[in-house]
Amino acid sequence: MTTTLDKPTPETGAEEGRSARSLVDAVFRAREIAIGGALALLVLGTWIANPGFLDDQGIKDLLLNSSILVLLAVGQSVVVITRNIDLSVGSVVGLTAFACGHFVSGTDHSAPTVVLLGIALGTVCGLVSGALVSFGRVPALVVTLGMLYIIQGIDHAWAHGEQINAVNVPDGVLALGSGSVLGIPYLPLISAAVLAATGYFLRTYRSGRELYAIGSSPDAARLAGIPVRRRILAAYAFSGAIAGFAGALWLARFGTVVADAANGWELTVVSAVVVGGVAITGGTGSVWGAALGALLLTTIGSALVVLKVDSFWQQAITGVLLLAAITTDRVLQVRTTSALRKRSRR
């Protein structure tokens, strides 16, 4: 008498894959909802303490203050998803803002020209970092930290204490930072468009999903035929382009630019990404969560100003949120892995 064992069919494997993905998606969707809830509670509490926090000007300032950070968080997320990091984004913003300001000072160059220049400079910086990380196989932390100092040195050597004044910047460029459509400033609309396009790409396109595969397991991704080095290079180029774009918008937003613009922002950007649910170990998270993290950190800073609390506490609160996010990521990773193993046994 022989016993026939049922073999798993391709349909069964596909169903298990879909079930695993749905579980992971549900976990991180709940994480993003929790961040959104915390943001709503913070806004509500601050409004109760000071109703002027949500007047027309207050909302406009909140949107403008968070726009550039949201942009940078989107670019950083793409890199972190691949299990890497880019610590040079703040210095790239400063360099491109000063370079764009120097280029347009006393001229009548248009806003699109400035934006294209910023994106081009940022992309070059991103490609240098990406090439060293992906093809040179130098640790991302070392490469991007070195790029941070190199770019800062170039910026200071170029500036020699000079600053770009708003009176020398063309009105068309400044209008990009102060103009609005139906009362909504251009900058948050631009950030929302970049966020939506990036989120759609990562979720829909094969090359976008491959970034998650690389972050989950670079070796497995390589065995699956994914061009790991090219994808990592592209991720850094995108992050650099976004940072360059943000530099051009920084010039449009503030008009006056000094050599150390956005100094220290790299850590704020990383904090926003991690607080927003993008795992620092790669492979999970979304740009939507990173944007919520950026909004949360910006709102905390604005709320502390409105409530007349020492700005020191903003750094302390950011540190607490960062540690809490990393701890939560670890707990979720362990529980999700356990749940997936139980499902596979069934």
N, C-alpha and C positions, 0 to 999 in steps of 0.2 A: 504493500500500500504506500502510495507516495502522497506527499503533502505539497500543495502548490502555494507558494507565497505570493501575495499580490505585490507587484512592483509599483512604485509611485509613478504616475503618469506625468507627462509634461504639464498637463492642465493643473494637476495637484501642486506641482512645484511653483507654477505661476501664481496659483491662489495663495500659497504660503508666502511668496515674495510680496504680493500685494498686501497681505495681512500684516507682514512685518513693517512695510513702509507706512501703512495706515496707522499702526501703533506708534511708530516714531513721530509721524506727523502730528498725531493727536497730543502726544506729550509736549511737543514744542509749541503747538498752537495754544495749549493751556498755559504754557510759560509766558507767551506773548500777551495773552488775555490778562494774566496776573500783573504784568508790567503796566499794561494799559489801565487796569483798575487802580494800581498804586499812583499812577500819574493823575488820574481823575480825582482821587482822594486828596492828593497834594494840592491840586488846583482849587478844589472845593474848600479845603481848610484855609488856604491863604486868602481866598475871596471872602470867606466869612470874617476873617480877622481884619481884612482891608478890602472893602468892596471896589476900590479903585484899581485893584489888580487885574480885573477883567473888563475895564472900560475899553473903548475903541483903541486908544493909544497903547494901553497895556497889552492887549492881544497882538497888535501890530509889532510891538517891540519883542514880544515873546517869539513870534514867528521869524522875525528877522534875525534875532540872536541865535536861534537854533538852526537856521538854514545851512550855514557853512559846515557846522559840526555834523549835521545829518548827511551832507554830501560826503564828507571825509569818512564817516562811519560806513557808508555804502561801499566805498572803495576798499577800506580796510577789511570789511567782512569777506570780500571775495578772496583776499590773500589769506586770512585766518582760516577760512573753510578748507584751504589746501594744506593745513597744518604748518603754516608759516606766519610771519609777522613783518610789518613794515613800520619801523620806528622813525623813518625819515620824512613822514608826511608833513609834519609841522614845519620843518626847515624848507621843504619844497614849496609850501604855501608862501613862506616869507620870501624865498628867492624869486618866485614867479610874480608875486605882487610887486616887489621892487623893480624887477625887470620890465614888467608891463608898464609900471608907472614911469620909469625912465624912458621907455620907448614912446609913450604918448605925451609926455610932458611938453607943453608949449606947442602941440600940434593939433590937428583936427581929425585924427584917426577915429574910426568908428568902433563901436562896442564889439561887433563880430570879429574885427581884426585883433583886438586885444584878447578876446576869448580864445581864438585860434592860437595866438602866440603862447598864451598860458598853457593850453593843452599840449602844445608841441614841446615846450620846455619840460613840463611835468612828465610826459611820456618818455623823453630821453633819460631823465633821472630814474624812472621806473624800470626801463630796459637795462640800465647799468646794474641796478640792484638785482633784477630778475636773472640776468645772465650769470652773475656771480653765484647766486643761490642755486639755480637750476643746472647750469652747465659746469660751473666751477665747483659745485657741491660744498660751498662754504656755508656754515650755519647762518640762517636768516638773521638771528639776533646780532651776530658780529657784523655782517654786511651792512644792515640798515642802520646800526648804531654808528658804524664808520661813515656811512653816507651822510648821516645827520651832521656830524662834525665837519665833514668836508664841505658840504653845502653851506653850513653856517659860516665857515671860514671864507669861502668864496664871496658870500653875500656881504660880510663885514669888510673884506678887502676892497670890494667894488664900491661900497657905499662911502667909506671914509667919513662916517658921521653925517653924511648927507641924508635928507629926507625928502620924500615926494609930497608936495603940498597940493591940496584940493584945488586951489585957484589955477594951477597949471594943468589940471586934468580936463580933457574935453567934456562938455556938458552931456554929450551923448553917452559917454562911458559912465558918468555919475548917475545918469537917468536910469541905467540898468540896476543900480543899487537902491534908488529911491522911488522909482516909478511903481505903478500898480495897475491892475486890471480889476474893475468892479470893486475897488477898495482893497483888493488882495495884493500885497507887494509881489514884485517879480521873483525875488529870491526864493521864497517858499514854494512858488509854483514851479520854478526850475528844479529845486530839490525834489519835489514830489514827482516830477516827470522822470528824472534820472532814477529815482527809487523804484518807480513802477516798471520802467523798462528793464532795469537790472533784475528785479524780482521775477519778472516774466521770463527773462532769459535763463536764469538759474533753474527755474522750475520746469520749463518747457523744452529747451533745446538740449540735445545730447551733450554738446560740449560743456554746457552749464552743469548738467548732472555729473559729468566726469570729474568736475572739481570736487564734488562731495566724495566721490569714490577715491580720489587721490588722498583727501584728508582722512578718510576712514582707514585706508591701508595703501600706502604708496607702492609697496611690493606687489600686492594683489592687483592693483590697478595696472601696473606695468605688465604683469603676466596676462592680463585681460586685453592687452593690446592698446591701452590708452597711452598717448604720447605725453607722459608725465612732465618731462622737461619743458616742452612747448607750452603746455597748459599753465605751468607755474610761471613761466616767462610772461605769458599773456596776462595772468592775474596781476603781476607786478606792474606791467605796462598800463593796465587799466587803473590800478591804484594811483600810479604816478600821474596819469592823465586827469583823473578826478581831482587830485591835489593841485595840479596846475590850473585846472578850471576854477577850483576854489580860490586860488591865489588871485586870478583875474577878478573874481567876484568880490574878494576882499578889497581890492583897489576901488571897485565900483561902490562898495558899501561905505567905506570909511574915507576915501579920497586921500587922506594923509597916511603915508606909509613910511615906516622906518625899517632898518636892516633886520631887526629881530622880531618882525611881525609874526604872530602865531607861535612864538617861542614857548615850548612846553606843551603844545597842543597834542603832540603825539601820544602822550600818556592819557590825556583826556579822551582821545579818539579810541584808544584800545579799551579804556574803561567802559565807554559807551557801548562798544561792540560786545564785550563780555557780559556786562550787565543786561544787555538786550538778548542774551541767550545763545550767542554764537560761541560754541565751545572752543577754548584756547587750544585744545588738542586736535581741533579740526574735524571735518566730516559732518557736523550738525549745525543747525541754526539757520537763520534767514536774515536778509537785509531789512525786512520789515521789523523784526525784533531789534536789530541794531539801531534803526531809526527811532524806535520807541525809547531805547536806552539813551540816545542822544537828547531826545526831547525831555526825558526825565531828569538828566543831569543839568540841562539848561534851565529847566523850570525850578529845580532846587536852588540854583544860584540866584535866579530872579526872586524867588520867594524869600530867601534869606535877606536880600536887599530890602524888599518891601517890609519885612518884619523887623528890620534893623538889627539883624543878628550878625556877629562878627564873621567875616568871610572865611576865617580859618576853618569854621565848621563845615564849609562846603567840601574842603579837601578831606576832612575826617569822615563825613557822610559818604563821599565817593569811595573812600577806602573800605568802609564797612560794606557798602553795596557790592564792591568788587569781590571781597572775600566771600560774601554770602552767595554771589552768583557762581563763583568757582566751586564752592561746596555743594550748591544745588546741582550743578552740572555733574559732579561726581556721583552724587546720590542717584540722580536720574539715569546716568549711564549704567550703574550697577543694577538698578531695578529693571530698566528696559532690557538689558542683556539677559537677566534672569527670566523675565516674562517671555522673551523670544525663544529661549531654550525650552521652556515648558511647552510652548506652542509647537515647536518642531518635534518634540517627543510624541505629542498627540497625533 
